[in-house]
Amino acid sequence: LAQAQGLQVIIVHPYSTHLTWKAMVSFVVGDVVEYYSATQGSWIAAKVLKVRPNDVYDLDCKLDVPADKVRARHQVGAVVEYFSASQNSWISAQVLASNANGTYDLDCKLDVTPDRIRQPEQQSQDAKLVAEAGLAGGDAIE
């Protein structure tokens, strides 16, 4: 497990010669996130109340939630990237509003679903730098 500027890189190699790099976001108590509710069939806003071992979170709407059901929520004012169908590429945008139906109003388009929004490319570049640094399992970055 390695950490660099808030990025966790987990190296998984279960009895294999191949290494798999998986970047994942870690949340802390107080973070506003989105939780996928199977009951509602959609992503809903939630707040992290407690961080448990093995990437499990207690949220204000549900306890013992696995990390794959939690994602970052885009804050109003945040710079994000939006996938523009007309340009067939990711473009820079700013979040103007978070709507009750789970969509976002961006400075370039309204009512955008979360699957068309991502964190700026810089985060992907950070993950690439960690990989290029040749980190191995158990390495720590000071």
DSSP file (Angstrom, degrees, kcal/mol; ACC not computed):
  #  RESIDUE AA STRUCTURE BP1 BP2  ACC     N-H-->O    O-->H-N    N-H-->O    O-->H-N    TCO  KAPPA ALPHA  PHI   PSI    X-CA   Y-CA   Z-CA
    1    1 A L              0   0    0      0, 0.0     2,-0.4     0, 0.0     9,-0.2   0.000 360.0 360.0 360.0 128.6    0.0    0.0    0.0
    2    2 A A  E     -A    9   0A   0      7,-1.7     7,-2.2   138,-0.1     2,-0.4  -0.953 360.0-159.1-126.7 147.5    1.4    3.4   -1.0
    3    3 A Q  E     +A    8   0A   0     -2,-0.4   138,-0.5     5,-0.2     2,-0.3  -0.991  14.3 167.9-128.8 136.7    0.1    6.8   -0.4
    4    4 A A  E >  S-A    7   0A   0      3,-2.0     3,-2.2    -2,-0.4   126,-0.1  -0.923  73.0 -23.6-146.9 118.5    0.9   10.0   -2.3
    5    5 A Q  T 3  S-     0   0    0     -2,-0.3     3,-0.1     1,-0.3   121,-0.0   0.892 128.0 -45.7  47.4  50.4   -1.0   13.3   -2.0
    6    6 A G  T 3  S+     0   0    0      1,-0.2    20,-0.5    19,-0.0     2,-0.5   0.450 112.2 122.2  78.8  -0.8   -4.2   11.6   -0.9
    7    7 A L  E <   -A    4   0A   0     -3,-2.2    -3,-2.0    18,-0.1     2,-0.5  -0.829  47.9-155.5 -99.2 130.0   -4.0    8.9   -3.5
    8    8 A Q  E     -AB   3  24A   0     16,-1.0    16,-1.3    -2,-0.5     2,-0.5  -0.881   5.0-166.1-101.1 134.8   -3.9    5.2   -2.5
    9    9 A V  E     -AB   2  23A   0     -7,-2.2    -7,-1.7    -2,-0.5     2,-0.5  -0.983   4.9-164.7-119.6 120.9   -2.3    2.7   -4.8
   10   10 A I  E     - B   0  22A   0     12,-1.7    12,-1.3    -2,-0.5     2,-0.6  -0.911   5.7-154.8-108.7 127.0   -3.0   -0.9   -4.0
   11   11 A I  E     - B   0  21A   0     -2,-0.5     2,-0.5    10,-0.2    10,-0.2  -0.894  13.3-171.5-103.5 119.0   -0.9   -3.6   -5.6
   12   12 A V  E     + B   0  20A   0      8,-1.7     8,-1.4    -2,-0.6    -2,-0.0  -0.937  19.5 156.0-114.3 124.8   -2.7   -6.9   -5.8
   13   13 A H        -     0   0    0     -2,-0.5     2,-1.4     6,-0.2     3,-0.5  -0.512  17.3-171.1-145.9  75.5   -0.9  -10.0   -6.9
   14   14 A P  S    S-     0   0    0      0, 0.0     3,-0.1     0, 0.0     4,-0.1  -0.529  79.6 -42.7 -72.2  94.0   -2.6  -13.1   -5.6
   15   15 A Y  S    S+     0   0    0     -2,-1.4     2,-0.3     1,-0.2    -2,-0.0   0.841 115.3 119.1  54.2  38.1   -0.1  -15.8   -6.5
   16   16 A S        -     0   0    0     -3,-0.5    -1,-0.2     2,-0.2     0, 0.0  -0.913  69.1-136.8-131.3 156.7    0.4  -14.2   -9.9
   17   17 A T  S    S+     0   0    0     -2,-0.3     2,-0.4    -3,-0.1    -1,-0.1   0.515  84.8  87.2 -87.3  -5.7    3.4  -12.7  -11.7
   18   18 A H        -     0   0    0     -4,-0.1     2,-0.4     2,-0.0    -2,-0.2  -0.788  68.5-147.3 -97.7 136.4    1.2   -9.9  -12.9
   19   19 A L        -     0   0    0     -2,-0.4     2,-0.5    -6,-0.1    -6,-0.2  -0.844   6.9-156.2-100.5 137.4    0.7   -6.7  -10.8
   20   20 A T  E     -B   12   0A   0     -8,-1.4    -8,-1.7    -2,-0.4     2,-0.5  -0.962   4.7-153.3-113.6 125.5   -2.6   -4.9  -10.9
   21   21 A W  E     -B   11   0A   0     -2,-0.5     2,-0.5   -10,-0.2   -10,-0.2  -0.852  14.6-179.2 -98.2 128.7   -2.6   -1.2   -9.9
   22   22 A K  E     -B   10   0A   0    -12,-1.3   -12,-1.7    -2,-0.5     2,-0.5  -0.958  12.1-158.0-131.8 114.5   -5.9    0.1   -8.6
   23   23 A A  E     +B    9   0A   0     -2,-0.5     2,-0.4   -14,-0.2   -14,-0.2  -0.770  20.1 175.5 -89.9 133.2   -6.3    3.7   -7.6
   24   24 A M  E     -B    8   0A   0    -16,-1.3   -16,-1.0    -2,-0.5     2,-0.4  -0.982  29.8-118.9-138.4 151.9   -9.1    4.3   -5.2
   25   25 A V        -     0   0    0     -2,-0.4     2,-0.4   -18,-0.1   -18,-0.1  -0.711  23.1-152.9 -88.4 136.1  -10.3    7.3   -3.3
   26   26 A S        -     0   0    0    -20,-0.5     2,-0.3    -2,-0.4    -2,-0.0  -0.913   9.9-153.2-107.6 137.9  -10.3    7.1    0.5
   27   27 A F        -     0   0    0     -2,-0.4     2,-0.3     4,-0.1     3,-0.0  -0.747   2.5-149.7-108.4 157.5  -12.8    9.2    2.4
   28   28 A V    >   -     0   0    0     -2,-0.3     3,-2.3     1,-0.1    20,-0.3  -0.807  40.4 -71.4-120.6 163.5  -12.5   10.6    5.9
   29   29 A V  T 3  S+     0   0    0     -2,-0.3    20,-0.2     1,-0.3     3,-0.1  -0.289 120.8  26.8 -54.5 131.2  -15.1   11.4    8.6
   30   30 A G  T 3  S+     0   0    0     18,-2.9    -1,-0.3     1,-0.3    19,-0.1   0.166  85.2 136.5 100.0 -17.0  -17.2   14.3    7.5
   31   31 A D    <   -     0   0    0     -3,-2.3    17,-2.5    16,-0.1     2,-0.6  -0.373  53.2-132.1 -64.0 139.8  -16.8   13.9    3.8
   32   32 A V  E     +C   47   0B   0     15,-0.2    41,-0.9    41,-0.1    15,-0.2  -0.853  42.8 158.2 -91.5 125.6  -19.9   14.4    1.7
   33   33 A V  E     -CD  46  72B   0     13,-2.6    13,-2.3    -2,-0.6     2,-0.4  -0.650  40.5-105.8-132.7-175.7  -20.1   11.5   -0.7
   34   34 A E  E     -CD  45  71B   0     37,-2.7    37,-2.5    11,-0.2     2,-0.4  -0.976  26.7-160.0-120.5 141.0  -22.7    9.6   -2.8
   35   35 A Y  E     -CD  44  70B   0      9,-3.0     9,-2.7    -2,-0.4     2,-0.8  -0.963  19.3-127.1-120.8 133.3  -23.9    6.2   -1.9
   36   36 A Y  E     -C   43   0B   0     33,-2.4     2,-0.7    -2,-0.4     7,-0.2  -0.721  24.8-158.7 -83.8 111.9  -25.5    3.7   -4.3
   37   37 A S  E  >> -C   42   0B   0      5,-2.6     4,-1.9    -2,-0.8     5,-1.2  -0.813  12.0-165.8 -93.0 114.3  -28.8    2.7   -2.8
   38   38 A A  T  45S+     0   0    0     -2,-0.7    -1,-0.2     2,-0.2     5,-0.0   0.850  91.3  57.4 -65.1 -33.2  -30.1   -0.6   -4.2
   39   39 A T  T  45S+     0   0    0      1,-0.2    -1,-0.2    -3,-0.1    -2,-0.0   0.929 117.2  31.5 -62.7 -46.1  -33.4    0.2   -2.7
   40   40 A Q  T  45S-     0   0    0      2,-0.2    -1,-0.2     4,-0.0    -2,-0.2   0.639 101.2-133.8 -87.4 -15.2  -33.8    3.5   -4.5
   41   41 A G  T  <5S+     0   0    0     -4,-1.9     2,-0.3     1,-0.2    -3,-0.2   0.796  73.4  76.0  68.5  27.9  -31.9    2.3   -7.5
   42   42 A S  E   <S-C   37   0B   0     -5,-1.2    -5,-2.6    -7,-0.1     2,-0.4  -0.963  88.1 -84.8-157.5 171.1  -29.8    5.4   -7.6
   43   43 A W  E     -C   36   0B   0     -2,-0.3     2,-0.3    -7,-0.2    -7,-0.2  -0.692  44.9-170.9 -83.4 134.5  -26.9    7.4   -6.1
   44   44 A I  E     -C   35   0B   0     -9,-2.7    -9,-3.0    -2,-0.4     2,-0.1  -0.933  28.0 -99.5-127.7 152.7  -27.9    9.5   -3.1
   45   45 A A  E     +C   34   0B   0     -2,-0.3     2,-0.3   -11,-0.2   -11,-0.2  -0.406  49.1 165.3 -68.1 143.0  -26.0   12.1   -1.0
   46   46 A A  E     -C   33   0B   0    -13,-2.3   -13,-2.6    -2,-0.1     2,-0.4  -0.959  30.0-130.8-151.7 166.3  -24.5   10.8    2.2
   47   47 A K  E     -C   32   0B   0     -2,-0.3    13,-1.7   -15,-0.2     2,-0.5  -0.982  26.5-118.1-125.4 137.5  -22.0   11.9    4.9
   48   48 A V  E     +E   59   0C   0    -17,-2.5   -18,-2.9    -2,-0.4    11,-0.2  -0.620  33.9 170.5 -76.5 121.7  -19.2    9.7    6.2
   49   49 A L  E     +     0   0C   0      9,-3.2     2,-0.3    -2,-0.5    10,-0.2   0.750  66.9   4.8 -98.4 -33.3  -19.7    9.1    9.9
   50   50 A K  E     -E   58   0C   0      8,-1.6     8,-2.7   -22,-0.1     2,-0.6  -0.991  58.9-140.1-155.0 143.7  -17.0    6.5   10.5
   51   51 A V  E     -E   57   0C   0     -2,-0.3     6,-0.2     6,-0.2   -22,-0.1  -0.942  26.7-168.5-107.1 122.9  -14.2    4.7    8.5
   52   52 A R  E  >  -E   56   0C   0      4,-3.3     4,-1.0    -2,-0.6     3,-0.4  -0.599  31.4 -81.9-104.5 166.8  -13.9    1.0    9.2
   53   53 A P  T  4 S+     0   0    0      0, 0.0     3,-0.3     0, 0.0    -1,-0.2  -0.196 108.3  33.7 -61.4 160.7  -11.2   -1.4    8.2
   54   54 A N  T  4 S-     0   0    0      1,-0.2    13,-0.3    12,-0.0    -2,-0.0   0.826 131.9 -64.7  62.2  37.4  -11.2   -3.0    4.8
   55   55 A D  T  4 S+     0   0    0     -3,-0.4    12,-1.8     1,-0.2     2,-0.4   0.911  93.6 142.5  56.4  49.0  -12.7    0.0    3.0
   56   56 A V  E  <  -EF  52  66C   0     -4,-1.0    -4,-3.3    -3,-0.3     2,-0.4  -0.962  30.8-161.4-120.2 139.0  -16.0    0.0    4.7
   57   57 A Y  E     -EF  51  65C   0      8,-2.8     8,-3.4    -2,-0.4     2,-0.6  -0.913  18.9-142.0-123.6 146.1  -17.8    3.1    5.7
   58   58 A D  E     -E   50   0C   0     -8,-2.7    -9,-3.2    -2,-0.4    -8,-1.6  -0.945  31.7-170.8 -98.8 121.9  -20.6    4.1    8.1
   59   59 A L  E     -E   48   0C   0      3,-3.3   -11,-0.2    -2,-0.6     3,-0.2  -0.675  37.6-109.3-109.6 165.7  -22.7    6.7    6.4
   60   60 A D  S    S+     0   0    0    -13,-1.7     3,-0.1    -2,-0.2   -12,-0.1   0.650 121.2  39.3 -69.5 -12.1  -25.5    8.9    7.8
   61   61 A C  S    S+     0   0    0      1,-0.3     2,-0.3   -14,-0.2    -1,-0.2   0.577 129.0   9.3-109.6 -15.2  -28.0    6.9    5.7
   62   62 A K        -     0   0    0     -3,-0.2    -3,-3.3     3,-0.0    -1,-0.3  -0.960  65.3-133.6-165.2 144.8  -26.5    3.3    6.1
   63   63 A L  S    S+     0   0    0     -2,-0.3    -5,-0.2    -5,-0.3    -6,-0.1  -0.646  80.8  23.3-100.2 159.6  -23.9    1.5    8.1
   64   64 A D  S    S+     0   0    0     -2,-0.2    -6,-0.2     1,-0.2    -1,-0.2   0.920  74.8 172.4  55.6  52.7  -21.2   -1.0    6.9
   65   65 A V  E     -F   57   0C   0     -8,-3.4    -8,-2.8    -3,-0.3    -1,-0.2  -0.820  29.6-127.6 -95.6 124.2  -21.2    0.2    3.3
   66   66 A P  E >   -F   56   0C   0      0, 0.0     3,-2.2     0, 0.0   -10,-0.2  -0.357  23.8-112.7 -68.8 152.2  -18.4   -1.3    1.1
   67   67 A A  G >  S+     0   0    0    -12,-1.8     3,-1.8   -13,-0.3   -11,-0.1   0.766 112.0  67.2 -57.6 -29.7  -16.2    1.2   -0.8
   68   68 A D  G 3  S+     0   0    0      1,-0.3    -1,-0.3   -13,-0.2   -13,-0.0   0.575  99.6  52.2 -72.4  -5.5  -17.6    0.1   -4.2
   69   69 A K  G <  S+     0   0    0     -3,-2.2   -33,-2.4   -34,-0.0     2,-0.4   0.255 101.9  73.1-107.9   9.9  -20.9    1.6   -3.3
   70   70 A V  E <   +D   35   0B   0     -3,-1.8     2,-0.3   -35,-0.2   -35,-0.2  -0.978  56.0 169.1-126.5 136.4  -19.4    5.0   -2.3
   71   71 A R  E     -D   34   0B   0    -37,-2.5   -37,-2.7    -2,-0.4     2,-0.1  -0.961  40.1 -86.7-141.8 162.2  -18.1    7.7   -4.6
   72   72 A A  E     -D   33   0B   0     -2,-0.3     2,-0.5   -39,-0.2   -39,-0.2  -0.368  37.2-138.4 -65.9 143.1  -17.0   11.3   -4.4
   73   73 A R        -     0   0    0    -41,-0.9     2,-0.5    -2,-0.1   -41,-0.1  -0.893  20.7-118.3-104.1 135.3  -19.6   13.9   -4.8
   74   74 A H        -     0   0    0     -2,-0.5     2,-0.2     1,-0.1     3,-0.1  -0.598  29.5-138.4 -77.8 122.5  -18.7   16.9   -6.9
   75   75 A Q    >   -     0   0    0     -2,-0.5     3,-2.3     1,-0.1    20,-0.3  -0.506  26.3 -95.9 -81.9 146.7  -18.9   20.0   -4.8
   76   76 A V  T 3  S+     0   0    0      1,-0.3    20,-0.2    -2,-0.2    -1,-0.1  -0.413 115.0  25.1 -59.2 131.9  -20.4   23.3   -6.1
   77   77 A G  T 3  S+     0   0    0     18,-3.1    -1,-0.3     1,-0.3    19,-0.1   0.187  92.1 133.1  95.7 -15.2  -17.5   25.4   -7.5
   78   78 A A    <   -     0   0    0     -3,-2.3    17,-2.5    16,-0.1     2,-0.5  -0.384  58.2-125.6 -70.3 145.2  -15.3   22.4   -8.2
   79   79 A V  E     +G   94   0D   0     15,-0.2    15,-0.2    -3,-0.1     2,-0.2  -0.817  43.7 161.3 -89.0 127.8  -13.5   22.1  -11.5
   80   80 A V  E     -G   93   0D   0     13,-2.7    13,-2.5    -2,-0.5     2,-0.4  -0.710  39.2-106.7-132.0-179.6  -14.4   18.7  -13.1
   81   81 A E  E     -GH  92 118D   0     37,-2.8    37,-2.5    11,-0.2     2,-0.4  -0.972  28.6-161.2-116.6 138.5  -14.2   17.1  -16.5
   82   82 A Y  E     -GH  91 117D   0      9,-3.0     9,-2.7    -2,-0.4     2,-0.9  -0.949  20.1-126.3-119.5 133.9  -17.4   16.5  -18.5
   83   83 A F  E     -G   90   0D   0     33,-2.4     2,-0.6    -2,-0.4     7,-0.2  -0.723  26.3-156.3 -84.0 110.7  -17.8   14.1  -21.3
   84   84 A S  E  >> -G   89   0D   0      5,-2.6     4,-1.3    -2,-0.9     5,-1.3  -0.770  10.4-162.4 -90.0 118.4  -19.2   16.1  -24.2
   85   85 A A  T  45S+     0   0    0     -2,-0.6    -1,-0.2     1,-0.2     5,-0.0   0.880  91.9  54.3 -66.1 -37.2  -21.0   14.0  -26.7
   86   86 A S  T  45S+     0   0    0      1,-0.2    -1,-0.2    -3,-0.1    -2,-0.0   0.848 119.2  32.7 -67.8 -32.6  -20.9   16.7  -29.3
   87   87 A Q  T  45S-     0   0    0      2,-0.2    -1,-0.2     4,-0.0    -2,-0.2   0.530  99.2-138.4 -97.1  -7.9  -17.1   17.0  -29.0
   88   88 A N  T  <5S+     0   0    0     -4,-1.3     2,-0.3     1,-0.2    -3,-0.2   0.872  71.2  82.1  50.4  42.7  -16.6   13.3  -28.2
   89   89 A S  E   <S-G   84   0D   0     -5,-1.3    -5,-2.6    -7,-0.1     2,-0.4  -0.977  87.9 -86.5-161.4 168.0  -14.1   14.2  -25.5
   90   90 A W  E     -G   83   0D   0     -2,-0.3     2,-0.3    -7,-0.2    -7,-0.2  -0.698  45.1-173.0 -82.8 132.4  -13.7   15.2  -21.9
   91   91 A I  E     -G   82   0D   0     -9,-2.7    -9,-3.0    -2,-0.4     2,-0.2  -0.919  29.0-100.4-126.1 153.8  -13.8   19.0  -21.4
   92   92 A S  E     +G   81   0D   0     -2,-0.3     2,-0.3   -11,-0.2   -11,-0.2  -0.464  49.3 163.8 -71.3 141.2  -13.1   21.2  -18.4
   93   93 A A  E     -G   80   0D   0    -13,-2.5   -13,-2.7    -2,-0.2     2,-0.4  -0.957  31.4-127.6-151.0 166.0  -16.2   22.4  -16.6
   94   94 A Q  E     -G   79   0D   0     -2,-0.3    13,-1.7   -15,-0.2     2,-0.5  -0.970  26.1-119.2-122.1 138.7  -17.2   23.9  -13.3
   95   95 A V  E     +I  106   0E   0    -17,-2.5   -18,-3.1    -2,-0.4    11,-0.2  -0.634  32.1 173.1 -77.4 121.4  -20.0   22.6  -11.0
   96   96 A L  E     -     0   0E   0      9,-3.5     2,-0.3    -2,-0.5    10,-0.2   0.768  64.5  -1.8 -96.5 -33.3  -22.7   25.2  -10.6
   97   97 A A  E     -I  105   0E   0      8,-1.7     8,-2.6   -22,-0.1     2,-0.6  -0.994  52.9-137.2-158.5 151.0  -25.3   23.2   -8.7
   98   98 A S  E     -I  104   0E   0     -2,-0.3     6,-0.2     6,-0.2     2,-0.2  -0.970  33.5-144.9-110.0 118.8  -26.0   19.7   -7.4
   99   99 A N    >   -     0   0    0      4,-2.8     3,-2.0    -2,-0.6    -2,-0.0  -0.521  18.3-120.9 -90.8 152.8  -29.6   18.8   -8.1
  100  100 A A  T 3  S+     0   0    0      1,-0.3   -55,-0.1    -2,-0.2    -1,-0.1   0.748 111.1  62.5 -60.7 -25.7  -31.9   16.7   -5.9
  101  101 A N  T 3  S-     0   0    0      2,-0.1    -1,-0.3     1,-0.1     3,-0.1   0.390 123.0-101.6 -83.9   5.4  -32.4   14.1   -8.7
  102  102 A G  S <  S+     0   0    0     -3,-2.0    -2,-0.1     1,-0.3     2,-0.1   0.401  86.3 116.3  93.2  -3.1  -28.6   13.3   -8.6
  103  103 A T        -     0   0    0     10,-0.1    -4,-2.8    11,-0.1     2,-0.4  -0.444  55.0-134.2 -92.1 171.8  -27.6   15.3  -11.6
  104  104 A Y  E     -IJ  98 112E   0      8,-2.2     8,-3.3    -6,-0.2     2,-0.6  -0.954   5.1-136.1-126.5 145.2  -25.3   18.3  -11.7
  105  105 A D  E     -I   97   0E   0     -8,-2.6    -9,-3.5    -2,-0.4    -8,-1.7  -0.907  29.6-171.2 -96.8 122.4  -25.6   21.7  -13.4
  106  106 A L  E     -I   95   0E   0      3,-3.4     3,-0.2    -2,-0.6   -11,-0.2  -0.666  38.4-108.2-107.5 166.2  -22.2   22.6  -15.0
  107  107 A D  S    S+     0   0    0    -13,-1.7     3,-0.1    -2,-0.2   -12,-0.1   0.640 121.9  38.5 -69.2 -11.3  -21.2   25.8  -16.6
  108  108 A C  S    S+     0   0    0      1,-0.3     2,-0.3   -14,-0.2    -1,-0.2   0.565 128.2  11.3-111.8 -14.3  -21.4   24.1  -20.0
  109  109 A K        -     0   0    0     -3,-0.2    -3,-3.4     3,-0.0    -1,-0.3  -0.969  65.4-131.6-164.2 146.2  -24.5   21.9  -19.6
  110  110 A L  S    S+     0   0    0     -2,-0.3    -5,-0.2    -5,-0.2    -6,-0.0  -0.660  81.4  19.5-100.4 157.7  -27.4   21.5  -17.2
  111  111 A D  S    S+     0   0    0     -2,-0.2     2,-0.4     1,-0.2    -6,-0.2   0.904  76.1 176.1  53.6  51.8  -28.7   18.2  -15.6
  112  112 A V  B     -J  104   0E   0     -8,-3.3    -8,-2.2    -3,-0.3    -1,-0.2  -0.738  28.2-126.3 -89.8 130.5  -25.6   16.1  -16.3
  113  113 A T    >   -     0   0    0     -2,-0.4     3,-2.1   -10,-0.2   -10,-0.1  -0.463  23.1-115.4 -73.6 148.6  -25.6   12.6  -14.9
  114  114 A P  G >  S+     0   0    0      0, 0.0     3,-1.7     0, 0.0    -1,-0.1   0.747 110.2  68.9 -58.9 -25.5  -22.7   11.7  -12.7
  115  115 A D  G 3  S+     0   0    0      1,-0.3    -2,-0.0     3,-0.0    -3,-0.0   0.628  97.7  53.5 -70.5  -9.7  -21.4    9.1  -15.1
  116  116 A R  G <  S+     0   0    0     -3,-2.1   -33,-2.4   -34,-0.0     2,-0.4   0.236 100.9  74.0-105.0  12.1  -20.4   11.9  -17.5
  117  117 A I  E <   +H   82   0D   0     -3,-1.7     2,-0.3   -35,-0.2   -35,-0.2  -0.975  55.3 166.6-125.7 138.6  -18.4   13.8  -14.9
  118  118 A R  E     -H   81   0D   0    -37,-2.5   -37,-2.8    -2,-0.4     3,-0.1  -0.937  42.3 -87.6-141.6 166.8  -15.0   12.9  -13.5
  119  119 A Q        -     0   0    0     -2,-0.3   -39,-0.2   -39,-0.2     5,-0.1  -0.392  66.4 -77.5 -68.5 154.0  -12.3   14.5  -11.5
  120  120 A P    >   -     0   0    0      0, 0.0     3,-2.0     0, 0.0     4,-0.5  -0.122  44.0-105.9 -55.3 152.6   -9.8   16.5  -13.5
  121  121 A E  T >> S+     0   0    0      1,-0.3     4,-2.0     2,-0.2     3,-0.7   0.686 109.1  82.9 -53.5 -22.6   -7.1   14.6  -15.5
  122  122 A Q  H 3> S+     0   0    0      1,-0.3     4,-2.3     2,-0.2    -1,-0.3   0.852  85.9  56.7 -54.3 -36.8   -4.5   15.6  -12.9
  123  123 A Q  H <> S+     0   0    0     -3,-2.0     4,-1.9     1,-0.2    -1,-0.3   0.887 106.2  49.2 -64.4 -37.5   -5.6   12.8  -10.7
  124  124 A S  H <> S+     0   0    0     -3,-0.7     4,-1.9    -4,-0.5    -1,-0.2   0.879 110.0  51.8 -67.1 -36.7   -4.9   10.3  -13.4
  125  125 A Q  H  X S+     0   0    0     -4,-2.0     4,-2.3     2,-0.2    -2,-0.2   0.881 106.5  53.9 -66.3 -37.5   -1.5   11.9  -13.9
  126  126 A D  H  X S+     0   0    0     -4,-2.3     4,-2.0     2,-0.2    -2,-0.2   0.920 108.1  49.5 -61.4 -43.5   -0.8   11.5  -10.2
  127  127 A A  H  X S+     0   0    0     -4,-1.9     4,-2.1     1,-0.2    -1,-0.2   0.891 109.8  51.8 -62.3 -39.3   -1.5    7.8  -10.4
  128  128 A K  H  X S+     0   0    0     -4,-1.9     4,-2.7     1,-0.2    -1,-0.2   0.901 107.7  52.0 -64.2 -41.2    0.8    7.5  -13.4
  129  129 A L  H  X S+     0   0    0     -4,-2.3     4,-1.4     2,-0.2    -1,-0.2   0.893 108.3  51.1 -62.9 -40.0    3.6    9.2  -11.5
  130  130 A V  H  <>S+     0   0    0     -4,-2.0     5,-1.0     2,-0.2     4,-0.3   0.925 112.3  46.7 -62.6 -43.9    3.2    6.8   -8.6
  131  131 A A  H ><5S+     0   0    0     -4,-2.1     3,-1.6     1,-0.2    -2,-0.2   0.909 110.9  51.5 -64.3 -42.1    3.4    3.9  -11.0
  132  132 A E  H 3<5S+     0   0    0     -4,-2.7    -1,-0.2     1,-0.3    -2,-0.2   0.756  96.9  68.9 -67.6 -23.3    6.4    5.3  -12.8
  133  133 A A  T 3<5S-     0   0    0     -4,-1.4    -1,-0.3    -3,-0.2    -2,-0.2   0.607 109.1-123.8 -71.5  -9.1    8.2    5.7   -9.5
  134  134 A G  T < 5 +     0   0    0     -3,-1.6    -3,-0.1    -4,-0.3    -2,-0.1   0.840  43.0 178.6  73.5  32.9    8.4    2.0   -9.3
  135  135 A L      < -     0   0    0     -5,-1.0     2,-0.3    -4,-0.1    -1,-0.2  -0.393   8.7-160.9 -69.5 146.0    6.6    1.6   -6.0
  136  136 A A    >   -     0   0    0      1,-0.1     3,-2.4    -2,-0.1  -125,-0.0  -0.775  37.8 -64.8-120.8 167.8    6.1   -1.9   -4.7
  137  137 A G  T 3  S+     0   0    0     -2,-0.3     3,-0.1     1,-0.3    -1,-0.1  -0.270 123.4  20.5 -53.5 132.4    3.8   -3.3   -2.1
  138  138 A G  T 3  S+     0   0    0      1,-0.3    -1,-0.3    -3,-0.0     2,-0.1   0.243  89.5 134.6  90.5 -12.6    4.5   -2.0    1.3
  139  139 A D    <   -     0   0    0     -3,-2.4     2,-0.4  -137,-0.0    -1,-0.3  -0.434  37.9-160.4 -68.0 143.3    6.4    1.1    0.0
  140  140 A A        -     0   0    0   -138,-0.2     2,-0.5    -2,-0.1  -138,-0.1  -0.949  10.8-140.4-125.1 148.1    5.5    4.4    1.7
  141  141 A I              0   0    0   -138,-0.5  -138,-0.1    -2,-0.4    -2,-0.0  -0.934 360.0 360.0-108.3 124.9    6.0    7.9    0.5
  142  142 A E              0   0    0     -2,-0.5    -1,-0.1  -138,-0.1  -138,-0.1   0.443 360.0 360.0 -87.2 360.0    7.1   10.4    3.1
